[in-house]
Amino acid sequence: MAKKIRIDSEACIGCGACAGMRPDVFALEDQGEGMRAHVIAQPEDEHGIEECILSCPVGAISHE
């Protein structure tokens, strides 16, 4: 089972890298102060998740 993914919405700048890499897990949404990523579904596999974490320019994605 994959690790639980979290996004720090305060840190997220809405660049969309995560949603581009794993659109089945992440999506962008306008949260009133601009676009922010959020988790739409926890992944069933970890394919590409570490890359998403590393590609986030502000380190807003984590997993446990």
All heavy atoms as a GROMACS GRO file, in nm:
protein
  468
    1MET      N    1   0.084  -0.119   0.000
    1MET     CA    2   0.000   0.000   0.000
    1MET      C    3   0.088   0.125   0.000
    1MET      O    4   0.190   0.131   0.068
    1MET     CB    5  -0.090  -0.001   0.122
    1MET     CG    6  -0.172   0.125   0.137
    1MET     SD    7  -0.296   0.107   0.266
    1MET     CE    8  -0.434   0.166   0.175
    2ALA      N    9   0.050   0.223  -0.076
    2ALA     CA   10   0.126   0.347  -0.087
    2ALA      C   11   0.109   0.432   0.039
    2ALA      O   12   0.014   0.415   0.114
    2ALA     CB   13   0.077   0.425  -0.208
    3LYS      N   14   0.204   0.521   0.056
    3LYS     CA   15   0.200   0.611   0.172
    3LYS      C   16   0.095   0.719   0.150
    3LYS      O   17   0.063   0.755   0.038
    3LYS     CB   18   0.337   0.675   0.190
    3LYS     CG   19   0.445   0.573   0.219
    3LYS     CD   20   0.580   0.638   0.220
    3LYS     CE   21   0.686   0.533   0.243
    3LYS     NZ   22   0.821   0.586   0.229
    4LYS      N   23   0.042   0.773   0.260
    4LYS     CA   24  -0.059   0.879   0.251
    4LYS      C   25   0.007   1.010   0.211
    4LYS      O   26   0.104   1.054   0.270
    4LYS     CB   27  -0.131   0.895   0.385
    4LYS     CG   28  -0.245   0.991   0.378
    4LYS     CD   29  -0.328   0.989   0.502
    4LYS     CE   30  -0.445   1.085   0.484
    4LYS     NZ   31  -0.538   1.076   0.595
    5ILE      N   32  -0.050   1.074   0.108
    5ILE     CA   33   0.002   1.198   0.053
    5ILE      C   34  -0.069   1.317   0.116
    5ILE      O   35  -0.191   1.315   0.132
    5ILE     CB   36  -0.017   1.203  -0.100
    5ILE    CG1   37   0.040   1.080  -0.166
    5ILE    CG2   38   0.039   1.331  -0.160
    5ILE    CD1   39   0.187   1.060  -0.146
    6ARG      N   40   0.008   1.420   0.146
    6ARG     CA   41  -0.048   1.544   0.200
    6ARG      C   42   0.011   1.663   0.124
    6ARG      O   43   0.125   1.657   0.079
    6ARG     CB   44  -0.014   1.559   0.348
    6ARG     CG   45  -0.072   1.451   0.436
    6ARG     CD   46  -0.043   1.483   0.582
    6ARG     NE   47  -0.093   1.380   0.668
    6ARG     CZ   48  -0.218   1.372   0.714
    6ARG    NH1   49  -0.306   1.463   0.679
    6ARG    NH2   50  -0.256   1.274   0.792
    7ILE      N   51  -0.068   1.770   0.115
    7ILE     CA   52  -0.019   1.895   0.056
    7ILE      C   53  -0.041   2.006   0.157
    7ILE      O   54  -0.151   2.021   0.211
    7ILE     CB   55  -0.092   1.929  -0.075
    7ILE    CG1   56  -0.061   1.825  -0.180
    7ILE    CG2   57  -0.053   2.069  -0.123
    7ILE    CD1   58  -0.124   1.852  -0.315
    8ASP      N   59   0.064   2.083   0.181
    8ASP     CA   60   0.055   2.201   0.267
    8ASP      C   61  -0.002   2.314   0.181
    8ASP      O   62   0.070   2.374   0.100
    8ASP     CB   63   0.193   2.236   0.320
    8ASP     CG   64   0.194   2.359   0.408
    8ASP    OD1   65   0.092   2.432   0.413
    8ASP    OD2   66   0.298   2.383   0.472
    9SER      N   67  -0.130   2.341   0.195
    9SER     CA   68  -0.195   2.440   0.109
    9SER      C   69  -0.145   2.582   0.135
    9SER      O   70  -0.155   2.668   0.048
    9SER     CB   71  -0.347   2.434   0.124
    9SER     OG   72  -0.385   2.462   0.257
   10GLU      N   73  -0.089   2.606   0.252
   10GLU     CA   74  -0.031   2.738   0.282
   10GLU      C   75   0.097   2.758   0.201
   10GLU      O   76   0.127   2.869   0.161
   10GLU     CB   77  -0.001   2.750   0.431
   10GLU     CG   78  -0.124   2.745   0.519
   10GLU     CD   79  -0.208   2.870   0.509
   10GLU    OE1   80  -0.151   2.980   0.503
   10GLU    OE2   81  -0.332   2.857   0.507
   11ALA      N   82   0.171   2.651   0.180
   11ALA     CA   83   0.299   2.660   0.108
   11ALA      C   84   0.282   2.650  -0.043
   11ALA      O   85   0.362   2.705  -0.118
   11ALA     CB   86   0.395   2.551   0.156
   12CYS      N   87   0.180   2.580  -0.089
   12CYS     CA   88   0.159   2.555  -0.232
   12CYS      C   89   0.145   2.686  -0.309
   12CYS      O   90   0.072   2.776  -0.268
   12CYS     CB   91   0.035   2.469  -0.251
   12CYS     SG   92  -0.003   2.433  -0.424
   13ILE      N   93   0.214   2.692  -0.422
   13ILE     CA   94   0.205   2.810  -0.509
   13ILE      C   95   0.127   2.781  -0.637
   13ILE      O   96   0.116   2.866  -0.725
   13ILE     CB   97   0.345   2.867  -0.543
   13ILE    CG1   98   0.430   2.762  -0.615
   13ILE    CG2   99   0.413   2.919  -0.417
   13ILE    CD1  100   0.561   2.815  -0.671
   14GLY      N  101   0.074   2.659  -0.650
   14GLY     CA  102  -0.010   2.624  -0.763
   14GLY      C  103   0.064   2.610  -0.895
   14GLY      O  104   0.006   2.637  -1.000
   15CYS      N  105   0.188   2.565  -0.892
   15CYS     CA  106   0.264   2.554  -1.016
   15CYS      C  107   0.211   2.443  -1.106
   15CYS      O  108   0.230   2.446  -1.226
   15CYS     CB  109   0.413   2.533  -0.988
   15CYS     SG  110   0.457   2.367  -0.933
   16GLY      N  111   0.147   2.341  -1.048
   16GLY     CA  112   0.085   2.235  -1.127
   16GLY      C  113   0.175   2.119  -1.164
   16GLY      O  114   0.132   2.029  -1.234
   17ALA      N  115   0.299   2.120  -1.118
   17ALA     CA  116   0.390   2.010  -1.152
   17ALA      C  117   0.335   1.875  -1.105
   17ALA      O  118   0.338   1.777  -1.179
   17ALA     CB  119   0.529   2.034  -1.093
   18CYS      N  120   0.284   1.870  -0.984
   18CYS     CA  121   0.232   1.744  -0.930
   18CYS      C  122   0.112   1.694  -1.011
   18CYS      O  123   0.104   1.576  -1.046
   18CYS     CB  124   0.196   1.759  -0.783
   18CYS     SG  125   0.075   1.888  -0.746
   19ALA      N  126   0.021   1.784  -1.044
   19ALA     CA  127  -0.098   1.746  -1.121
   19ALA      C  128  -0.060   1.702  -1.262
   19ALA      O  129  -0.125   1.614  -1.320
   19ALA     CB  130  -0.196   1.862  -1.126
   20GLY      N  131   0.045   1.758  -1.316
   20GLY     CA  132   0.092   1.717  -1.447
   20GLY      C  133   0.153   1.578  -1.446
   20GLY      O  134   0.141   1.504  -1.543
   21MET      N  135   0.217   1.544  -1.336
   21MET     CA  136   0.284   1.414  -1.325
   21MET      C  137   0.189   1.302  -1.283
   21MET      O  138   0.200   1.191  -1.333
   21MET     CB  139   0.399   1.424  -1.224
   21MET     CG  140   0.508   1.519  -1.268
   21MET     SD  141   0.630   1.547  -1.140
   21MET     CE  142   0.731   1.400  -1.161
   22ARG      N  143   0.098   1.331  -1.192
   22ARG     CA  144   0.003   1.229  -1.143
   22ARG      C  145  -0.137   1.290  -1.134
   22ARG      O  146  -0.189   1.319  -1.027
   22ARG     CB  147   0.045   1.176  -1.005
   22ARG     CG  148   0.162   1.080  -0.999
   22ARG     CD  149   0.136   0.944  -1.061
   22ARG     NE  150   0.024   0.869  -1.011
   22ARG     CZ  151   0.031   0.768  -0.925
   22ARG    NH1  152   0.147   0.727  -0.878
   22ARG    NH2  153  -0.078   0.704  -0.887
   23PRO      N  154  -0.202   1.311  -1.249
   23PRO     CA  155  -0.335   1.373  -1.248
   23PRO      C  156  -0.442   1.286  -1.182
   23PRO      O  157  -0.551   1.335  -1.152
   23PRO     CB  158  -0.366   1.395  -1.397
   23PRO     CG  159  -0.279   1.296  -1.468
   23PRO     CD  160  -0.155   1.283  -1.384
   24ASP      N  161  -0.410   1.160  -1.157
   24ASP     CA  162  -0.503   1.074  -1.085
   24ASP      C  163  -0.495   1.095  -0.934
   24ASP      O  164  -0.584   1.052  -0.860
   24ASP     CB  165  -0.473   0.927  -1.116
   24ASP     CG  166  -0.332   0.886  -1.079
   24ASP    OD1  167  -0.238   0.966  -1.098
   24ASP    OD2  168  -0.313   0.772  -1.031
   25VAL      N  169  -0.393   1.167  -0.888
   25VAL     CA  170  -0.372   1.191  -0.745
   25VAL      C  171  -0.390   1.338  -0.708
   25VAL      O  172  -0.449   1.370  -0.606
   25VAL     CB  173  -0.231   1.143  -0.702
   25VAL    CG1  174  -0.204   1.174  -0.555
   25VAL    CG2  175  -0.215   0.993  -0.728
   26PHE      N  176  -0.340   1.428  -0.795
   26PHE     CA  177  -0.340   1.571  -0.765
   26PHE      C  178  -0.424   1.649  -0.866
   26PHE      O  179  -0.431   1.612  -0.982
   26PHE     CB  180  -0.197   1.627  -0.771
   26PHE     CG  181  -0.100   1.558  -0.680
   26PHE    CD1  182  -0.014   1.461  -0.729
   26PHE    CD2  183  -0.094   1.589  -0.546
   26PHE    CE1  184   0.078   1.398  -0.646
   26PHE    CE2  185  -0.003   1.526  -0.462
   26PHE     CZ  186   0.083   1.430  -0.512
   27ALA      N  187  -0.482   1.759  -0.821
   27ALA     CA  188  -0.553   1.850  -0.909
   27ALA      C  189  -0.532   1.992  -0.857
   27ALA      O  190  -0.505   2.012  -0.738
   27ALA     CB  191  -0.701   1.818  -0.914
   28LEU      N  192  -0.546   2.089  -0.946
   28LEU     CA  193  -0.540   2.229  -0.907
   28LEU      C  194  -0.682   2.281  -0.888
   28LEU      O  195  -0.773   2.245  -0.962
   28LEU     CB  196  -0.469   2.313  -1.013
   28LEU     CG  197  -0.321   2.287  -1.032
   28LEU    CD1  198  -0.267   2.374  -1.144
   28LEU    CD2  199  -0.244   2.312  -0.904
   29GLU      N  200  -0.697   2.367  -0.790
   29GLU     CA  201  -0.828   2.423  -0.759
   29GLU      C  202  -0.809   2.568  -0.714
   29GLU      O  203  -0.715   2.598  -0.641
   29GLU     CB  204  -0.892   2.342  -0.647
   29GLU     CG  205  -1.028   2.390  -0.604
   29GLU     CD  206  -1.084   2.300  -0.494
   29GLU    OE1  207  -1.055   2.329  -0.377
   29GLU    OE2  208  -1.152   2.204  -0.527
   30ASP      N  209  -0.899   2.656  -0.759
   30ASP     CA  210  -0.894   2.794  -0.713
   30ASP      C  211  -0.952   2.799  -0.573
   30ASP      O  212  -1.069   2.768  -0.552
   30ASP     CB  213  -0.974   2.884  -0.807
   30ASP     CG  214  -0.957   3.031  -0.775
   30ASP    OD1  215  -0.902   3.064  -0.666
   30ASP    OD2  216  -0.999   3.114  -0.855
   31GLN      N  217  -0.869   2.835  -0.477
   31GLN     CA  218  -0.913   2.839  -0.338
   31GLN      C  219  -0.930   2.982  -0.288
   31GLN      O  220  -0.909   3.010  -0.171
   31GLN     CB  221  -0.816   2.760  -0.250
   31GLN     CG  222  -0.813   2.613  -0.289
   31GLN     CD  223  -0.723   2.530  -0.200
   31GLN    OE1  224  -0.643   2.581  -0.122
   31GLN    NE2  225  -0.736   2.401  -0.212
   32GLY      N  226  -0.968   3.071  -0.377
   32GLY     CA  227  -0.995   3.209  -0.340
   32GLY      C  228  -0.874   3.300  -0.345
   32GLY      O  229  -0.886   3.418  -0.369
   33GLU      N  230  -0.756   3.247  -0.320
   33GLU     CA  231  -0.634   3.326  -0.324
   33GLU      C  232  -0.542   3.275  -0.435
   33GLU      O  233  -0.421   3.286  -0.426
   33GLU     CB  234  -0.562   3.318  -0.190
   33GLU     CG  235  -0.642   3.381  -0.078
   33GLU     CD  236  -0.571   3.374   0.056
   33GLU    OE1  237  -0.452   3.338   0.060
   33GLU    OE2  238  -0.635   3.404   0.156
   34GLY      N  239  -0.601   3.216  -0.537
   34GLY     CA  240  -0.523   3.161  -0.647
   34GLY      C  241  -0.530   3.010  -0.649
   34GLY      O  242  -0.588   2.946  -0.562
   35MET      N  243  -0.470   2.954  -0.750
   35MET     CA  244  -0.471   2.809  -0.768
   35MET      C  245  -0.382   2.741  -0.664
   35MET      O  246  -0.273   2.790  -0.634
   35MET     CB  247  -0.424   2.772  -0.908
   35MET     CG  248  -0.511   2.830  -1.019
   35MET     SD  249  -0.680   2.774  -1.012
   35MET     CE  250  -0.662   2.617  -1.092
   36ARG      N  251  -0.431   2.630  -0.612
   36ARG     CA  252  -0.355   2.549  -0.518
   36ARG      C  253  -0.380   2.403  -0.554
   36ARG      O  254  -0.488   2.365  -0.598
   36ARG     CB  255  -0.400   2.571  -0.374
   36ARG     CG  256  -0.386   2.712  -0.322
   36ARG     CD  257  -0.240   2.746  -0.296
   36ARG     NE  258  -0.226   2.875  -0.233
   36ARG     CZ  259  -0.204   2.988  -0.297
   36ARG    NH1  260  -0.195   2.989  -0.427
   36ARG    NH2  261  -0.190   3.102  -0.233
   37ALA      N  262  -0.280   2.319  -0.531
   37ALA     CA  263  -0.296   2.176  -0.554
   37ALA      C  264  -0.364   2.113  -0.434
   37ALA      O  265  -0.352   2.161  -0.322
   37ALA     CB  266  -0.160   2.111  -0.576
   38HIS      N  267  -0.437   2.007  -0.462
   38HIS     CA  268  -0.493   1.926  -0.354
   38HIS      C  269  -0.495   1.780  -0.398
   38HIS      O  270  -0.487   1.750  -0.516
   38HIS     CB  271  -0.631   1.975  -0.310
   38HIS     CG  272  -0.738   1.958  -0.414
   38HIS    ND1  273  -0.762   2.050  -0.513
   38HIS    CD2  274  -0.825   1.858  -0.434
   38HIS    CE1  275  -0.861   2.006  -0.589
   38HIS    NE2  276  -0.901   1.890  -0.543
   39VAL      N  277  -0.503   1.694  -0.302
   39VAL     CA  278  -0.507   1.550  -0.328
   39VAL      C  279  -0.650   1.512  -0.359
   39VAL      O  280  -0.740   1.536  -0.278
   39VAL     CB  281  -0.454   1.470  -0.207
   39VAL    CG1  282  -0.464   1.321  -0.232
   39VAL    CG2  283  -0.310   1.509  -0.176
   40ILE      N  284  -0.672   1.454  -0.478
   40ILE     CA  285  -0.807   1.411  -0.514
   40ILE      C  286  -0.830   1.264  -0.485
   40ILE      O  287  -0.944   1.219  -0.474
   40ILE     CB  288  -0.840   1.444  -0.662
   40ILE    CG1  289  -0.739   1.380  -0.756
   40ILE    CG2  290  -0.849   1.594  -0.682
   40ILE    CD1  291  -0.776   1.392  -0.904
   41ALA      N  292  -0.721   1.188  -0.475
   41ALA     CA  293  -0.730   1.045  -0.443
   41ALA      C  294  -0.593   0.998  -0.394
   41ALA      O  295  -0.492   1.036  -0.451
   41ALA     CB  296  -0.772   0.964  -0.565
   42GLN      N  297  -0.594   0.919  -0.290
   42GLN     CA  298  -0.468   0.861  -0.243
   42GLN      C  299  -0.424   0.758  -0.346
   42GLN      O  300  -0.506   0.682  -0.398
   42GLN     CB  301  -0.485   0.798  -0.106
   42GLN     CG  302  -0.508   0.900   0.005
   42GLN     CD  303  -0.388   0.993   0.024
   42GLN    OE1  304  -0.272   0.954   0.013
   42GLN    NE2  305  -0.419   1.119   0.054
   43PRO      N  306  -0.294   0.756  -0.378
   43PRO     CA  307  -0.246   0.664  -0.482
   43PRO      C  308  -0.250   0.519  -0.436
   43PRO      O  309  -0.230   0.488  -0.319
   43PRO     CB  310  -0.102   0.709  -0.503
   43PRO     CG  311  -0.062   0.772  -0.374
   43PRO     CD  312  -0.187   0.836  -0.320
   44GLU      N  313  -0.278   0.431  -0.531
   44GLU     CA  314  -0.274   0.288  -0.504
   44GLU      C  315  -0.134   0.235  -0.520
   44GLU      O  316  -0.103   0.126  -0.475
   44GLU     CB  317  -0.371   0.215  -0.596
   44GLU     CG  318  -0.516   0.249  -0.566
   44GLU     CD  319  -0.613   0.168  -0.650
   44GLU    OE1  320  -0.572   0.063  -0.703
   44GLU    OE2  321  -0.728   0.211  -0.660
   45ASP      N  322  -0.048   0.312  -0.588
   45ASP     CA  323   0.092   0.274  -0.604
   45ASP      C  324   0.177   0.399  -0.586
   45ASP      O  325   0.127   0.510  -0.588
   45ASP     CB  326   0.118   0.212  -0.741
   45ASP     CG  327   0.089   0.309  -0.854
   45ASP    OD1  328   0.163   0.409  -0.866
   45ASP    OD2  329  -0.006   0.286  -0.930
   46GLU      N  330   0.305   0.380  -0.566
   46GLU     CA  331   0.394   0.493  -0.541
   46GLU      C  332   0.466   0.540  -0.666
   46GLU      O  333   0.554   0.626  -0.659
   46GLU     CB  334   0.494   0.457  -0.432
   46GLU     CG  335   0.427   0.436  -0.298
   46GLU     CD  336   0.524   0.418  -0.184
   46GLU    OE1  337   0.634   0.476  -0.188
   46GLU    OE2  338   0.490   0.344  -0.092
   47HIS      N  339   0.426   0.489  -0.782
   47HIS     CA  340   0.491   0.528  -0.908
   47HIS      C  341   0.484   0.680  -0.927
   47HIS      O  342   0.376   0.738  -0.935
   47HIS     CB  343   0.424   0.457  -1.026
   47HIS     CG  344   0.480   0.498  -1.158
   47HIS    ND1  345   0.603   0.455  -1.202
   47HIS    CD2  346   0.432   0.582  -1.253
   47HIS    CE1  347   0.627   0.510  -1.321
   47HIS    NE2  348   0.525   0.587  -1.352
   48GLY      N  349   0.598   0.743  -0.932
   48GLY     CA  350   0.606   0.886  -0.960
   48GLY      C  351   0.582   0.977  -0.840
   48GLY      O  352   0.600   1.098  -0.852
   49ILE      N  353   0.544   0.922  -0.727
   49ILE     CA  354   0.514   1.007  -0.612
   49ILE      C  355   0.639   1.076  -0.559
   49ILE      O  356   0.638   1.195  -0.530
   49ILE     CB  357   0.444   0.927  -0.500
   49ILE    CG1  358   0.307   0.876  -0.547
   49ILE    CG2  359   0.431   1.010  -0.373
   49ILE    CD1  360   0.209   0.985  -0.587
   50GLU      N  361   0.748   1.002  -0.547
   50GLU     CA  362   0.873   1.063  -0.499
   50GLU      C  363   0.917   1.174  -0.594
   50GLU      O  364   0.964   1.280  -0.549
   50GLU     CB  365   0.983   0.958  -0.485
   50GLU     CG  366   1.103   1.005  -0.408
   50GLU     CD  367   1.074   1.037  -0.262
   50GLU    OE1  368   0.986   0.973  -0.201
   50GLU    OE2  369   1.141   1.128  -0.209
   51GLU      N  370   0.898   1.155  -0.724
   51GLU     CA  371   0.932   1.258  -0.822
   51GLU      C  372   0.844   1.381  -0.802
   51GLU      O  373   0.890   1.494  -0.816
   51GLU     CB  374   0.919   1.205  -0.964
   51GLU     CG  375   1.026   1.105  -1.001
   51GLU     CD  376   0.996   0.962  -0.956
   51GLU    OE1  377   0.890   0.937  -0.892
   51GLU    OE2  378   1.079   0.874  -0.982
   52CYS      N  379   0.716   1.361  -0.772
   52CYS     CA  380   0.627   1.474  -0.745
   52CYS      C  381   0.676   1.552  -0.624
   52CYS      O  382   0.680   1.676  -0.626
   52CYS     CB  383   0.484   1.426  -0.720
   52CYS     SG  384   0.398   1.362  -0.863
   53ILE      N  385   0.712   1.480  -0.518
   53ILE     CA  386   0.761   1.545  -0.396
   53ILE      C  387   0.886   1.626  -0.426
   53ILE      O  388   0.897   1.742  -0.385
   53ILE     CB  389   0.787   1.439  -0.287
   53ILE    CG1  390   0.653   1.378  -0.240
   53ILE    CG2  391   0.864   1.499  -0.169
   53ILE    CD1  392   0.668   1.256  -0.153
   54LEU      N  393   0.979   1.566  -0.500
   54LEU     CA  394   1.104   1.634  -0.531
   54LEU      C  395   1.088   1.749  -0.630
   54LEU      O  396   1.165   1.844  -0.628
   54LEU     CB  397   1.206   1.533  -0.584
   54LEU     CG  398   1.252   1.427  -0.484
   54LEU    CD1  399   1.339   1.323  -0.554
   54LEU    CD2  400   1.324   1.490  -0.367
   55SER      N  401   0.985   1.742  -0.715
   55SER     CA  402   0.966   1.847  -0.815
   55SER      C  403   0.891   1.969  -0.762
   55SER      O  404   0.892   2.074  -0.826
   55SER     CB  405   0.893   1.792  -0.938
   55SER     OG  406   0.758   1.765  -0.907
   56CYS      N  407   0.830   1.956  -0.645
   56CYS     CA  408   0.757   2.070  -0.588
   56CYS      C  409   0.858   2.178  -0.550
   56CYS      O  410   0.944   2.156  -0.464
   56CYS     CB  411   0.676   2.027  -0.466
   56CYS     SG  412   0.583   2.164  -0.394
   57PRO      N  413   0.847   2.297  -0.611
   57PRO     CA  414   0.948   2.400  -0.586
   57PRO      C  415   0.946   2.458  -0.445
   57PRO      O  416   1.042   2.521  -0.403
   57PRO     CB  417   0.915   2.508  -0.691
   57PRO     CG  418   0.772   2.488  -0.722
   57PRO     CD  419   0.748   2.341  -0.708
   58VAL      N  420   0.838   2.437  -0.372
   58VAL     CA  421   0.828   2.491  -0.237
   58VAL      C  422   0.818   2.381  -0.129
   58VAL      O  423   0.795   2.411  -0.012
   58VAL     CB  424   0.710   2.591  -0.223
   58VAL    CG1  425   0.736   2.715  -0.307
   58VAL    CG2  426   0.579   2.525  -0.260
   59GLY      N  427   0.832   2.257  -0.170
   59GLY     CA  428   0.829   2.147  -0.074
   59GLY      C  429   0.695   2.129  -0.004
   59GLY      O  430   0.690   2.090   0.112
   60ALA      N  431   0.586   2.154  -0.076
   60ALA     CA  432   0.454   2.147  -0.015
   60ALA      C  433   0.396   2.006  -0.007
   60ALA      O  434   0.297   1.985   0.061
   60ALA     CB  435   0.356   2.238  -0.092
   61ILE      N  436   0.457   1.910  -0.076
   61ILE     CA  437   0.405   1.773  -0.078
   61ILE      C  438   0.486   1.686   0.016
   61ILE      O  439   0.609   1.690   0.017
   61ILE     CB  440   0.412   1.714  -0.220
   61ILE    CG1  441   0.341   1.805  -0.320
   61ILE    CG2  442   0.350   1.573  -0.222
   61ILE    CD1  443   0.365   1.768  -0.465
   62SER      N  444   0.415   1.606   0.094
   62SER     CA  445   0.483   1.512   0.183
   62SER      C  446   0.402   1.382   0.185
   62SER      O  447   0.290   1.375   0.136
   62SER     CB  448   0.495   1.569   0.324
   62SER     OG  449   0.367   1.592   0.381
   63HIS      N  450   0.462   1.279   0.242
   63HIS     CA  451   0.392   1.151   0.258
   63HIS      C  452   0.432   1.088   0.388
   63HIS      O  453   0.535   1.120   0.447
   63HIS     CB  454   0.417   1.057   0.140
   63HIS     CG  455   0.560   1.021   0.117
   63HIS    ND1  456   0.626   0.925   0.189
   63HIS    CD2  457   0.650   1.072   0.030
   63HIS    CE1  458   0.750   0.916   0.145
   63HIS    NE2  459   0.767   1.005   0.048
   64GLU      N  460   0.346   1.001   0.438
   64GLU     CA  461   0.374   0.931   0.564
   64GLU      C  462   0.351   0.784   0.549
   64GLU      O  463   0.284   0.740   0.459
   64GLU     CB  464   0.289   0.986   0.677
   64GLU     CG  465   0.141   0.991   0.646
   64GLU     CD  466   0.058   1.052   0.757
   64GLU    OE1  467   0.083   1.166   0.795
   64GLU    OE2  468  -0.031   0.981   0.804
   0.00000   0.00000   0.00000
